[in-house]
Amino acid sequence: MPPAPASPRRRLEGRVPADPARPLVAWLVNYEIPFTPENATRMAQAAVEKYGTPSNALNTLPMQWCSHPSANTGIGCGGGEARLDLSQVAMTLTDPAWQAARIRFVRDSQAVRPER
């Protein structure tokens, strides 16, 4: 029996501050297929066709795409912006802005104000 087709996995988190109209936000989406050399080659070809030259063009493991790549060739994307990573047969889209917002929200909600 052939393996079941792969489907994306999503990581959801509560929006902060809370918004009843849109309570959840996706901060990570992952898609992975079984490893074979052919699958890895096909994933890389499909990603380059769809997204263009990787932001870390000289490096191929992982390939990265982002809006504001480093000016240093081959470095790729910084840690503070959304990016797409392809490592062989696993593609991951992450947006650290939502994690940072949650951390800020928790930090700010725990702040103590001195009494007068």
Jmol script that loads the backbone (N, CA, C; Angstrom):
load data "model"
ATOM      1  N   MET A   1       0.840  -1.170   0.000  1.00  0.00           N
ATOM      2  CA  MET A   1       0.000   0.000   0.000  1.00  0.00           C
ATOM      3  C   MET A   1       0.895   1.247   0.000  1.00  0.00           C
ATOM      4  N   PRO A   2       0.651   2.240  -0.889  1.00  0.00           N
ATOM      5  CA  PRO A   2       1.488   3.441  -0.935  1.00  0.00           C
ATOM      6  C   PRO A   2       1.270   4.299   0.309  1.00  0.00           C
ATOM      7  N   PRO A   3       2.303   5.077   0.697  1.00  0.00           N
ATOM      8  CA  PRO A   3       2.149   5.924   1.881  1.00  0.00           C
ATOM      9  C   PRO A   3       1.100   7.004   1.625  1.00  0.00           C
ATOM     10  N   ALA A   4       0.480   7.449   2.694  1.00  0.00           N
ATOM     11  CA  ALA A   4      -0.510   8.528   2.598  1.00  0.00           C
ATOM     12  C   ALA A   4       0.198   9.812   2.175  1.00  0.00           C
ATOM     13  N   PRO A   5      -0.483  10.652   1.395  1.00  0.00           N
ATOM     14  CA  PRO A   5       0.152  11.904   0.975  1.00  0.00           C
ATOM     15  C   PRO A   5       0.440  12.799   2.191  1.00  0.00           C
ATOM     16  N   ALA A   6       1.522  13.543   2.081  1.00  0.00           N
ATOM     17  CA  ALA A   6       1.899  14.443   3.169  1.00  0.00           C
ATOM     18  C   ALA A   6       0.931  15.612   3.217  1.00  0.00           C
ATOM     19  N   SER A   7       0.731  16.150   4.398  1.00  0.00           N
ATOM     20  CA  SER A   7      -0.103  17.341   4.534  1.00  0.00           C
ATOM     21  C   SER A   7       0.600  18.302   5.487  1.00  0.00           C
ATOM     22  N   PRO A   8       0.368  19.581   5.307  1.00  0.00           N
ATOM     23  CA  PRO A   8       1.034  20.565   6.173  1.00  0.00           C
ATOM     24  C   PRO A   8       0.595  20.417   7.630  1.00  0.00           C
ATOM     25  N   ARG A   9       1.524  20.673   8.533  1.00  0.00           N
ATOM     26  CA  ARG A   9       1.217  20.740   9.963  1.00  0.00           C
ATOM     27  C   ARG A   9       1.337  22.196  10.376  1.00  0.00           C
ATOM     28  N   ARG A  10       0.391  22.676  11.161  1.00  0.00           N
ATOM     29  CA  ARG A  10       0.384  24.059  11.590  1.00  0.00           C
ATOM     30  C   ARG A  10       0.508  24.155  13.099  1.00  0.00           C
ATOM     31  N   ARG A  11       1.194  25.185  13.563  1.00  0.00           N
ATOM     32  CA  ARG A  11       1.284  25.478  14.995  1.00  0.00           C
ATOM     33  C   ARG A  11       0.523  26.776  15.218  1.00  0.00           C
ATOM     34  N   LEU A  12      -0.526  26.689  16.031  1.00  0.00           N
ATOM     35  CA  LEU A  12      -1.363  27.850  16.299  1.00  0.00           C
ATOM     36  C   LEU A  12      -1.151  28.319  17.722  1.00  0.00           C
ATOM     37  N   GLU A  13      -1.391  29.582  17.921  1.00  0.00           N
ATOM     38  CA  GLU A  13      -1.192  30.180  19.233  1.00  0.00           C
ATOM     39  C   GLU A  13      -2.225  31.289  19.384  1.00  0.00           C
ATOM     40  N   GLY A  14      -2.634  31.547  20.615  1.00  0.00           N
ATOM     41  CA  GLY A  14      -3.594  32.616  20.866  1.00  0.00           C
ATOM     42  C   GLY A  14      -3.013  33.969  20.501  1.00  0.00           C
ATOM     43  N   ARG A  15      -3.815  34.759  19.840  1.00  0.00           N
ATOM     44  CA  ARG A  15      -3.389  36.105  19.426  1.00  0.00           C
ATOM     45  C   ARG A  15      -3.292  36.987  20.664  1.00  0.00           C
ATOM     46  N   VAL A  16      -2.257  37.813  20.726  1.00  0.00           N
ATOM     47  CA  VAL A  16      -2.100  38.774  21.818  1.00  0.00           C
ATOM     48  C   VAL A  16      -1.866  40.163  21.233  1.00  0.00           C
ATOM     49  N   PRO A  17      -2.573  41.150  21.752  1.00  0.00           N
ATOM     50  CA  PRO A  17      -3.690  40.975  22.690  1.00  0.00           C
ATOM     51  C   PRO A  17      -4.825  40.203  22.026  1.00  0.00           C
ATOM     52  N   ALA A  18      -5.703  39.650  22.858  1.00  0.00           N
ATOM     53  CA  ALA A  18      -6.778  38.800  22.361  1.00  0.00           C
ATOM     54  C   ALA A  18      -7.680  39.555  21.390  1.00  0.00           C
ATOM     55  N   ASP A  19      -8.120  38.842  20.369  1.00  0.00           N
ATOM     56  CA  ASP A  19      -9.046  39.385  19.377  1.00  0.00           C
ATOM     57  C   ASP A  19     -10.105  38.311  19.140  1.00  0.00           C
ATOM     58  N   PRO A  20     -11.326  38.494  19.703  1.00  0.00           N
ATOM     59  CA  PRO A  20     -12.356  37.457  19.563  1.00  0.00           C
ATOM     60  C   PRO A  20     -12.695  37.132  18.110  1.00  0.00           C
ATOM     61  N   ALA A  21     -12.548  38.094  17.203  1.00  0.00           N
ATOM     62  CA  ALA A  21     -12.863  37.848  15.799  1.00  0.00           C
ATOM     63  C   ALA A  21     -11.829  36.932  15.141  1.00  0.00           C
ATOM     64  N   ARG A  22     -10.576  37.003  15.600  1.00  0.00           N
ATOM     65  CA  ARG A  22      -9.484  36.180  15.057  1.00  0.00           C
ATOM     66  C   ARG A  22      -8.620  35.702  16.224  1.00  0.00           C
ATOM     67  N   PRO A  23      -9.096  34.690  16.957  1.00  0.00           N
ATOM     68  CA  PRO A  23      -8.423  34.317  18.206  1.00  0.00           C
ATOM     69  C   PRO A  23      -7.077  33.605  18.047  1.00  0.00           C
ATOM     70  N   LEU A  24      -6.822  32.964  16.913  1.00  0.00           N
ATOM     71  CA  LEU A  24      -5.587  32.190  16.755  1.00  0.00           C
ATOM     72  C   LEU A  24      -4.748  32.727  15.611  1.00  0.00           C
ATOM     73  N   VAL A  25      -3.456  32.510  15.732  1.00  0.00           N
ATOM     74  CA  VAL A  25      -2.521  32.896  14.683  1.00  0.00           C
ATOM     75  C   VAL A  25      -1.574  31.725  14.445  1.00  0.00           C
ATOM     76  N   ALA A  26      -1.232  31.498  13.184  1.00  0.00           N
ATOM     77  CA  ALA A  26      -0.261  30.447  12.845  1.00  0.00           C
ATOM     78  C   ALA A  26       1.127  31.067  12.865  1.00  0.00           C
ATOM     79  N   TRP A  27       2.016  30.497  13.649  1.00  0.00           N
ATOM     80  CA  TRP A  27       3.390  31.005  13.681  1.00  0.00           C
ATOM     81  C   TRP A  27       4.363  30.028  13.035  1.00  0.00           C
ATOM     82  N   LEU A  28       3.893  28.818  12.711  1.00  0.00           N
ATOM     83  CA  LEU A  28       4.752  27.837  12.063  1.00  0.00           C
ATOM     84  C   LEU A  28       3.897  26.918  11.201  1.00  0.00           C
ATOM     85  N   VAL A  29       4.340  26.696   9.968  1.00  0.00           N
ATOM     86  CA  VAL A  29       3.712  25.726   9.077  1.00  0.00           C
ATOM     87  C   VAL A  29       4.831  24.840   8.553  1.00  0.00           C
ATOM     88  N   ASN A  30       4.642  23.517   8.655  1.00  0.00           N
ATOM     89  CA  ASN A  30       5.669  22.568   8.246  1.00  0.00           C
ATOM     90  C   ASN A  30       5.083  21.559   7.272  1.00  0.00           C
ATOM     91  N   TYR A  31       5.846  21.254   6.230  1.00  0.00           N
ATOM     92  CA  TYR A  31       5.447  20.250   5.246  1.00  0.00           C
ATOM     93  C   TYR A  31       6.653  19.353   5.015  1.00  0.00           C
ATOM     94  N   GLU A  32       6.451  18.053   5.159  1.00  0.00           N
ATOM     95  CA  GLU A  32       7.572  17.125   4.997  1.00  0.00           C
ATOM     96  C   GLU A  32       7.097  15.877   4.265  1.00  0.00           C
ATOM     97  N   ILE A  33       7.953  15.400   3.355  1.00  0.00           N
ATOM     98  CA  ILE A  33       7.670  14.164   2.631  1.00  0.00           C
ATOM     99  C   ILE A  33       8.775  13.156   2.969  1.00  0.00           C
ATOM    100  N   PRO A  34       8.556  11.891   2.690  1.00  0.00           N
ATOM    101  CA  PRO A  34       9.587  10.886   2.999  1.00  0.00           C
ATOM    102  C   PRO A  34      10.893  11.185   2.256  1.00  0.00           C
ATOM    103  N   PHE A  35      12.003  10.899   2.919  1.00  0.00           N
ATOM    104  CA  PHE A  35      13.303  11.189   2.302  1.00  0.00           C
ATOM    105  C   PHE A  35      13.675  10.130   1.278  1.00  0.00           C
ATOM    106  N   THR A  36      14.010  10.626   0.110  1.00  0.00           N
ATOM    107  CA  THR A  36      14.744   9.883  -0.910  1.00  0.00           C
ATOM    108  C   THR A  36      15.565  10.957  -1.621  1.00  0.00           C
ATOM    109  N   PRO A  37      16.678  10.609  -2.221  1.00  0.00           N
ATOM    110  CA  PRO A  37      17.437  11.627  -2.959  1.00  0.00           C
ATOM    111  C   PRO A  37      16.589  12.299  -4.040  1.00  0.00           C
ATOM    112  N   GLU A  38      15.722  11.517  -4.688  1.00  0.00           N
ATOM    113  CA  GLU A  38      14.862  12.086  -5.733  1.00  0.00           C
ATOM    114  C   GLU A  38      13.876  13.097  -5.145  1.00  0.00           C
ATOM    115  N   ASN A  39      13.283  12.766  -3.993  1.00  0.00           N
ATOM    116  CA  ASN A  39      12.342  13.693  -3.354  1.00  0.00           C
ATOM    117  C   ASN A  39      13.044  14.991  -2.950  1.00  0.00           C
ATOM    118  N   ALA A  40      14.259  14.880  -2.436  1.00  0.00           N
ATOM    119  CA  ALA A  40      15.012  16.081  -2.043  1.00  0.00           C
ATOM    120  C   ALA A  40      15.289  16.963  -3.257  1.00  0.00           C
ATOM    121  N   THR A  41      15.681  16.365  -4.350  1.00  0.00           N
ATOM    122  CA  THR A  41      15.950  17.120  -5.575  1.00  0.00           C
ATOM    123  C   THR A  41      14.679  17.786  -6.085  1.00  0.00           C
ATOM    124  N   ARG A  42      13.574  17.046  -6.087  1.00  0.00           N
ATOM    125  CA  ARG A  42      12.302  17.599  -6.567  1.00  0.00           C
ATOM    126  C   ARG A  42      11.804  18.734  -5.677  1.00  0.00           C
ATOM    127  N   MET A  43      11.964  18.591  -4.367  1.00  0.00           N
ATOM    128  CA  MET A  43      11.529  19.665  -3.449  1.00  0.00           C
ATOM    129  C   MET A  43      12.339  20.930  -3.720  1.00  0.00           C
ATOM    130  N   ALA A  44      13.656  20.798  -3.880  1.00  0.00           N
ATOM    131  CA  ALA A  44      14.507  21.965  -4.140  1.00  0.00           C
ATOM    132  C   ALA A  44      14.122  22.624  -5.463  1.00  0.00           C
ATOM    133  N   GLN A  45      13.928  21.829  -6.497  1.00  0.00           N
ATOM    134  CA  GLN A  45      13.545  22.383  -7.802  1.00  0.00           C
ATOM    135  C   GLN A  45      12.208  23.108  -7.724  1.00  0.00           C
ATOM    136  N   ALA A  46      11.233  22.505  -7.065  1.00  0.00           N
ATOM    137  CA  ALA A  46       9.904  23.113  -6.955  1.00  0.00           C
ATOM    138  C   ALA A  46       9.966  24.415  -6.158  1.00  0.00           C
ATOM    139  N   ALA A  47      10.758  24.431  -5.093  1.00  0.00           N
ATOM    140  CA  ALA A  47      10.860  25.644  -4.275  1.00  0.00           C
ATOM    141  C   ALA A  47      11.516  26.778  -5.055  1.00  0.00           C
ATOM    142  N   VAL A  48      12.577  26.496  -5.773  1.00  0.00           N
ATOM    143  CA  VAL A  48      13.252  27.529  -6.565  1.00  0.00           C
ATOM    144  C   VAL A  48      12.333  28.026  -7.679  1.00  0.00           C
ATOM    145  N   GLU A  49      11.584  27.122  -8.311  1.00  0.00           N
ATOM    146  CA  GLU A  49      10.633  27.546  -9.341  1.00  0.00           C
ATOM    147  C   GLU A  49       9.573  28.473  -8.768  1.00  0.00           C
ATOM    148  N   LYS A  50       9.092  28.161  -7.578  1.00  0.00           N
ATOM    149  CA  LYS A  50       8.000  28.941  -6.986  1.00  0.00           C
ATOM    150  C   LYS A  50       8.489  30.224  -6.320  1.00  0.00           C
ATOM    151  N   TYR A  51       9.606  30.171  -5.581  1.00  0.00           N
ATOM    152  CA  TYR A  51      10.047  31.301  -4.754  1.00  0.00           C
ATOM    153  C   TYR A  51      11.277  32.024  -5.294  1.00  0.00           C
ATOM    154  N   GLY A  52      11.905  31.496  -6.340  1.00  0.00           N
ATOM    155  CA  GLY A  52      13.074  32.144  -6.910  1.00  0.00           C
ATOM    156  C   GLY A  52      14.358  31.748  -6.197  1.00  0.00           C
ATOM    157  N   THR A  53      15.408  32.496  -6.485  1.00  0.00           N
ATOM    158  CA  THR A  53      16.721  32.219  -5.892  1.00  0.00           C
ATOM    159  C   THR A  53      16.645  32.359  -4.372  1.00  0.00           C
ATOM    160  N   PRO A  54      17.175  31.391  -3.629  1.00  0.00           N
ATOM    161  CA  PRO A  54      17.143  31.498  -2.174  1.00  0.00           C
ATOM    162  C   PRO A  54      17.893  32.734  -1.672  1.00  0.00           C
ATOM    163  N   SER A  55      17.466  33.240  -0.520  1.00  0.00           N
ATOM    164  CA  SER A  55      18.099  34.411   0.084  1.00  0.00           C
ATOM    165  C   SER A  55      19.524  34.117   0.535  1.00  0.00           C
ATOM    166  N   ASN A  56      19.846  32.857   0.769  1.00  0.00           N
ATOM    167  CA  ASN A  56      21.208  32.451   1.137  1.00  0.00           C
ATOM    168  C   ASN A  56      21.829  31.689  -0.030  1.00  0.00           C
ATOM    169  N   ALA A  57      21.750  32.284  -1.213  1.00  0.00           N
ATOM    170  CA  ALA A  57      22.017  31.639  -2.499  1.00  0.00           C
ATOM    171  C   ALA A  57      23.187  30.670  -2.557  1.00  0.00           C
ATOM    172  N   LEU A  58      24.290  30.937  -1.923  1.00  0.00           N
ATOM    173  CA  LEU A  58      25.421  30.015  -2.050  1.00  0.00           C
ATOM    174  C   LEU A  58      25.227  28.746  -1.232  1.00  0.00           C
ATOM    175  N   ASN A  59      24.480  28.839  -0.161  1.00  0.00           N
ATOM    176  CA  ASN A  59      24.243  27.675   0.687  1.00  0.00           C
ATOM    177  C   ASN A  59      22.986  26.955   0.213  1.00  0.00           C
ATOM    178  N   THR A  60      23.001  25.656   0.299  1.00  0.00           N
ATOM    179  CA  THR A  60      21.826  24.900  -0.122  1.00  0.00           C
ATOM    180  C   THR A  60      21.238  24.049   0.990  1.00  0.00           C
ATOM    181  N   LEU A  61      21.820  24.062   2.178  1.00  0.00           N
ATOM    182  CA  LEU A  61      21.271  23.274   3.278  1.00  0.00           C
ATOM    183  C   LEU A  61      21.361  24.056   4.563  1.00  0.00           C
ATOM    184  N   PRO A  62      20.318  24.646   5.030  1.00  0.00           N
ATOM    185  CA  PRO A  62      19.023  24.714   4.382  1.00  0.00           C
ATOM    186  C   PRO A  62      18.975  25.870   3.382  1.00  0.00           C
ATOM    187  N   MET A  63      18.055  25.787   2.443  1.00  0.00           N
ATOM    188  CA  MET A  63      17.759  26.928   1.580  1.00  0.00           C
ATOM    189  C   MET A  63      16.818  27.830   2.388  1.00  0.00           C
ATOM    190  N   GLN A  64      16.979  29.141   2.246  1.00  0.00           N
ATOM    191  CA  GLN A  64      16.124  30.081   2.974  1.00  0.00           C
ATOM    192  C   GLN A  64      15.614  31.167   2.046  1.00  0.00           C
ATOM    193  N   TRP A  65      14.377  31.590   2.297  1.00  0.00           N
ATOM    194  CA  TRP A  65      13.792  32.718   1.588  1.00  0.00           C
ATOM    195  C   TRP A  65      13.209  33.669   2.623  1.00  0.00           C
ATOM    196  N   CYS A  66      13.446  34.977   2.446  1.00  0.00           N
ATOM    197  CA  CYS A  66      12.893  35.993   3.330  1.00  0.00           C
ATOM    198  C   CYS A  66      12.857  37.325   2.601  1.00  0.00           C
ATOM    199  N   SER A  67      12.209  38.300   3.211  1.00  0.00           N
ATOM    200  CA  SER A  67      12.080  39.619   2.580  1.00  0.00           C
ATOM    201  C   SER A  67      13.362  40.437   2.642  1.00  0.00           C
ATOM    202  N   HIS A  68      14.096  40.304   3.743  1.00  0.00           N
ATOM    203  CA  HIS A  68      15.281  41.141   3.945  1.00  0.00           C
ATOM    204  C   HIS A  68      16.496  40.287   4.300  1.00  0.00           C
ATOM    205  N   PRO A  69      17.085  39.621   3.302  1.00  0.00           N
ATOM    206  CA  PRO A  69      18.254  38.781   3.605  1.00  0.00           C
ATOM    207  C   PRO A  69      19.453  39.627   4.006  1.00  0.00           C
ATOM    208  N   SER A  70      20.395  38.980   4.656  1.00  0.00           N
ATOM    209  CA  SER A  70      21.633  39.640   5.067  1.00  0.00           C
ATOM    210  C   SER A  70      22.395  40.138   3.845  1.00  0.00           C
ATOM    211  N   ALA A  71      23.079  41.258   4.006  1.00  0.00           N
ATOM    212  CA  ALA A  71      23.919  41.781   2.928  1.00  0.00           C
ATOM    213  C   ALA A  71      25.142  40.894   2.701  1.00  0.00           C
ATOM    214  N   ASN A  72      25.474  40.062   3.685  1.00  0.00           N
ATOM    215  CA  ASN A  72      26.594  39.131   3.554  1.00  0.00           C
ATOM    216  C   ASN A  72      26.138  37.908   2.756  1.00  0.00           C
ATOM    217  N   THR A  73      26.712  37.726   1.590  1.00  0.00           N
ATOM    218  CA  THR A  73      26.320  36.630   0.704  1.00  0.00           C
ATOM    219  C   THR A  73      26.399  35.287   1.418  1.00  0.00           C
ATOM    220  N   GLY A  74      25.352  34.515   1.279  1.00  0.00           N
ATOM    221  CA  GLY A  74      25.328  33.171   1.856  1.00  0.00           C
ATOM    222  C   GLY A  74      24.816  33.103   3.273  1.00  0.00           C
ATOM    223  N   ILE A  75      24.684  34.245   3.955  1.00  0.00           N
ATOM    224  CA  ILE A  75      24.243  34.226   5.349  1.00  0.00           C
ATOM    225  C   ILE A  75      22.761  33.913   5.450  1.00  0.00           C
ATOM    226  N   GLY A  76      21.961  34.447   4.536  1.00  0.00           N
ATOM    227  CA  GLY A  76      20.530  34.153   4.560  1.00  0.00           C
ATOM    228  C   GLY A  76      19.737  35.139   5.376  1.00  0.00           C
ATOM    229  N   CYS A  77      18.796  34.643   6.136  1.00  0.00           N
ATOM    230  CA  CYS A  77      17.822  35.481   6.834  1.00  0.00           C
ATOM    231  C   CYS A  77      18.201  35.672   8.287  1.00  0.00           C
ATOM    232  N   GLY A  78      17.818  36.830   8.811  1.00  0.00           N
ATOM    233  CA  GLY A  78      18.037  37.100  10.225  1.00  0.00           C
ATOM    234  C   GLY A  78      16.988  36.392  11.070  1.00  0.00           C
ATOM    235  N   GLY A  79      17.098  36.547  12.360  1.00  0.00           N
ATOM    236  CA  GLY A  79      16.201  35.835  13.265  1.00  0.00           C
ATOM    237  C   GLY A  79      14.881  36.513  13.541  1.00  0.00           C
ATOM    238  N   GLY A  80      14.688  37.753  13.106  1.00  0.00           N
ATOM    239  CA  GLY A  80      13.504  38.470  13.516  1.00  0.00           C
ATOM    240  C   GLY A  80      12.396  38.569  12.493  1.00  0.00           C
ATOM    241  N   GLU A  81      12.545  37.959  11.331  1.00  0.00           N
ATOM    242  CA  GLU A  81      11.509  38.092  10.313  1.00  0.00           C
ATOM    243  C   GLU A  81      11.014  36.727   9.856  1.00  0.00           C
ATOM    244  N   ALA A  82       9.858  36.749   9.236  1.00  0.00           N
ATOM    245  CA  ALA A  82       9.306  35.502   8.709  1.00  0.00           C
ATOM    246  C   ALA A  82      10.233  34.952   7.629  1.00  0.00           C
ATOM    247  N   ARG A  83      10.335  33.627   7.610  1.00  0.00           N
ATOM    248  CA  ARG A  83      11.182  33.029   6.581  1.00  0.00           C
ATOM    249  C   ARG A  83      10.702  31.621   6.256  1.00  0.00           C
ATOM    250  N   LEU A  84      11.104  31.192   5.076  1.00  0.00           N
ATOM    251  CA  LEU A  84      10.816  29.847   4.595  1.00  0.00           C
ATOM    252  C   LEU A  84      12.139  29.104   4.516  1.00  0.00           C
ATOM    253  N   ASP A  85      12.217  27.938   5.152  1.00  0.00           N
ATOM    254  CA  ASP A  85      13.414  27.096   5.127  1.00  0.00           C
ATOM    255  C   ASP A  85      13.081  25.788   4.424  1.00  0.00           C
ATOM    256  N   LEU A  86      13.998  25.334   3.581  1.00  0.00           N
ATOM    257  CA  LEU A  86      13.883  24.009   2.975  1.00  0.00           C
ATOM    258  C   LEU A  86      15.151  23.242   3.288  1.00  0.00           C
ATOM    259  N   SER A  87      14.991  22.140   4.005  1.00  0.00           N
ATOM    260  CA  SER A  87      16.106  21.274   4.336  1.00  0.00           C
ATOM    261  C   SER A  87      15.781  19.880   3.794  1.00  0.00           C
ATOM    262  N   GLN A  88      16.330  19.582   2.635  1.00  0.00           N
ATOM    263  CA  GLN A  88      16.114  18.312   1.951  1.00  0.00           C
ATOM    264  C   GLN A  88      14.649  18.112   1.590  1.00  0.00           C
ATOM    265  N   VAL A  89      13.865  17.462   2.452  1.00  0.00           N
ATOM    266  CA  VAL A  89      12.463  17.176   2.152  1.00  0.00           C
ATOM    267  C   VAL A  89      11.506  17.820   3.153  1.00  0.00           C
ATOM    268  N   ALA A  90      11.992  18.721   3.977  1.00  0.00           N
ATOM    269  CA  ALA A  90      11.165  19.400   4.981  1.00  0.00           C
ATOM    270  C   ALA A  90      11.166  20.897   4.708  1.00  0.00           C
ATOM    271  N   MET A  91       9.970  21.445   4.526  1.00  0.00           N
ATOM    272  CA  MET A  91       9.808  22.875   4.281  1.00  0.00           C
ATOM    273  C   MET A  91       9.094  23.473   5.483  1.00  0.00           C
ATOM    274  N   THR A  92       9.645  24.567   6.044  1.00  0.00           N
ATOM    275  CA  THR A  92       9.087  25.180   7.239  1.00  0.00           C
ATOM    276  C   THR A  92       8.971  26.680   7.057  1.00  0.00           C
ATOM    277  N   LEU A  93       7.782  27.200   7.306  1.00  0.00           N
ATOM    278  CA  LEU A  93       7.530  28.634   7.298  1.00  0.00           C
ATOM    279  C   LEU A  93       7.345  29.065   8.740  1.00  0.00           C
ATOM    280  N   THR A  94       8.175  29.988   9.200  1.00  0.00           N
ATOM    281  CA  THR A  94       8.082  30.468  10.581  1.00  0.00           C
ATOM    282  C   THR A  94       7.950  31.978  10.597  1.00  0.00           C
ATOM    283  N   ASP A  95       7.244  32.478  11.611  1.00  0.00           N
ATOM    284  CA  ASP A  95       7.109  33.916  11.813  1.00  0.00           C
ATOM    285  C   ASP A  95       7.374  34.205  13.279  1.00  0.00           C
ATOM    286  N   PRO A  96       8.604  34.566  13.626  1.00  0.00           N
ATOM    287  CA  PRO A  96       8.944  34.800  15.029  1.00  0.00           C
ATOM    288  C   PRO A  96       8.283  36.043  15.615  1.00  0.00           C
ATOM    289  N   ALA A  97       7.670  36.887  14.794  1.00  0.00           N
ATOM    290  CA  ALA A  97       7.009  38.084  15.311  1.00  0.00           C
ATOM    291  C   ALA A  97       5.909  37.718  16.299  1.00  0.00           C
ATOM    292  N   TRP A  98       5.195  36.628  16.052  1.00  0.00           N
ATOM    293  CA  TRP A  98       4.114  36.234  16.953  1.00  0.00           C
ATOM    294  C   TRP A  98       4.654  35.720  18.274  1.00  0.00           C
ATOM    295  N   GLN A  99       5.754  34.991  18.228  1.00  0.00           N
ATOM    296  CA  GLN A  99       6.368  34.536  19.481  1.00  0.00           C
ATOM    297  C   GLN A  99       6.856  35.736  20.281  1.00  0.00           C
ATOM    298  N   ALA A 100       7.473  36.705  19.606  1.00  0.00           N
ATOM    299  CA  ALA A 100       7.955  37.911  20.283  1.00  0.00           C
ATOM    300  C   ALA A 100       6.788  38.692  20.884  1.00  0.00           C
ATOM    301  N   ALA A 101       5.661  38.774  20.176  1.00  0.00           N
ATOM    302  CA  ALA A 101       4.489  39.482  20.697  1.00  0.00           C
ATOM    303  C   ALA A 101       3.963  38.814  21.961  1.00  0.00           C
ATOM    304  N   ARG A 102       3.933  37.484  21.962  1.00  0.00           N
ATOM    305  CA  ARG A 102       3.468  36.758  23.147  1.00  0.00           C
ATOM    306  C   ARG A 102       4.397  37.000  24.330  1.00  0.00           C
ATOM    307  N   ILE A 103       5.695  36.942  24.086  1.00  0.00           N
ATOM    308  CA  ILE A 103       6.665  37.170  25.158  1.00  0.00           C
ATOM    309  C   ILE A 103       6.510  38.587  25.722  1.00  0.00           C
ATOM    310  N   ARG A 104       6.364  39.580  24.830  1.00  0.00           N
ATOM    311  CA  ARG A 104       6.155  40.965  25.272  1.00  0.00           C
ATOM    312  C   ARG A 104       4.876  41.096  26.086  1.00  0.00           C
ATOM    313  N   PHE A 105       3.800  40.456  25.612  1.00  0.00           N
ATOM    314  CA  PHE A 105       2.519  40.525  26.300  1.00  0.00           C
ATOM    315  C   PHE A 105       2.635  39.952  27.711  1.00  0.00           C
ATOM    316  N   VAL A 106       3.251  38.789  27.851  1.00  0.00           N
ATOM    317  CA  VAL A 106       3.416  38.174  29.171  1.00  0.00           C
ATOM    318  C   VAL A 106       4.299  39.048  30.053  1.00  0.00           C
ATOM    319  N   ARG A 107       5.413  39.519  29.504  1.00  0.00           N
ATOM    320  CA  ARG A 107       6.317  40.377  30.274  1.00  0.00           C
ATOM    321  C   ARG A 107       5.591  41.629  30.764  1.00  0.00           C
ATOM    322  N   ASP A 108       4.862  42.278  29.862  1.00  0.00           N
ATOM    323  CA  ASP A 108       4.161  43.509  30.227  1.00  0.00           C
ATOM    324  C   ASP A 108       3.039  43.259  31.224  1.00  0.00           C
ATOM    325  N   SER A 109       2.365  42.107  31.107  1.00  0.00           N
ATOM    326  CA  SER A 109       1.272  41.814  32.034  1.00  0.00           C
ATOM    327  C   SER A 109       1.789  41.477  33.433  1.00  0.00           C
ATOM    328  N   GLN A 110       3.046  41.103  33.541  1.00  0.00           N
ATOM    329  CA  GLN A 110       3.628  40.782  34.843  1.00  0.00           C
ATOM    330  C   GLN A 110       4.368  41.956  35.459  1.00  0.00           C
ATOM    331  N   ALA A 111       4.412  43.060  34.747  1.00  0.00           N
ATOM    332  CA  ALA A 111       5.112  44.226  35.275  1.00  0.00           C
ATOM    333  C   ALA A 111       4.404  44.733  36.529  1.00  0.00           C
ATOM    334  N   VAL A 112       5.189  45.090  37.510  1.00  0.00           N
ATOM    335  CA  VAL A 112       4.645  45.595  38.778  1.00  0.00           C
ATOM    336  C   VAL A 112       4.817  47.098  38.801  1.00  0.00           C
ATOM    337  N   ARG A 113       3.704  47.761  39.123  1.00  0.00           N
ATOM    338  CA  ARG A 113       3.764  49.220  39.257  1.00  0.00           C
ATOM    339  C   ARG A 113       3.805  49.547  40.731  1.00  0.00           C
ATOM    340  N   PRO A 114       4.731  50.406  41.133  1.00  0.00           N
ATOM    341  CA  PRO A 114       4.811  50.748  42.564  1.00  0.00           C
ATOM    342  C   PRO A 114       3.540  51.471  43.040  1.00  0.00           C
ATOM    343  N   GLU A 115       3.145  51.143  44.245  1.00  0.00           N
ATOM    344  CA  GLU A 115       1.994  51.831  44.822  1.00  0.00           C
ATOM    345  C   GLU A 115       2.422  53.199  45.316  1.00  0.00           C
ATOM    346  N   ARG A 116       1.477  54.107  45.294  1.00  0.00           N
ATOM    347  CA  ARG A 116       1.796  55.478  45.778  1.00  0.00           C
ATOM    348  C   ARG A 116       1.441  55.656  47.212  1.00  0.00           C
TER     349      ARG A 116
END
end "model"
wireframe off; spacefill off
backbone 0.3
color backbone group
